[in-house]
């Protein structure tokens, strides 16, 4: 991923040596920090994740509507 793409999507590369010092700012649980430290590689942190909204009760599948229409239940 290029630097321009990383900036566009809000992705930051964090060297492993800086992880403990940044953990509170990044809202990382101590367990997560320890696990990442064991891996020993820099991490990539996404600051601007897209939000996806899912309806609580999604529309019924089309085949269900067809069955209901056939039996006059629409």
PyMOL commands that set and color helices and strands:
alter all, ss='L'
color gray80, all
select helices_A, chain A and resi 3-8+16-22+30-39+62-70
alter helices_A, ss='H'
color red, helices_A
select strands_A, chain A and resi 11-14+43-46
alter strands_A, ss='S'
color yellow, strands_A
deselect
rebuild
show_as cartoon
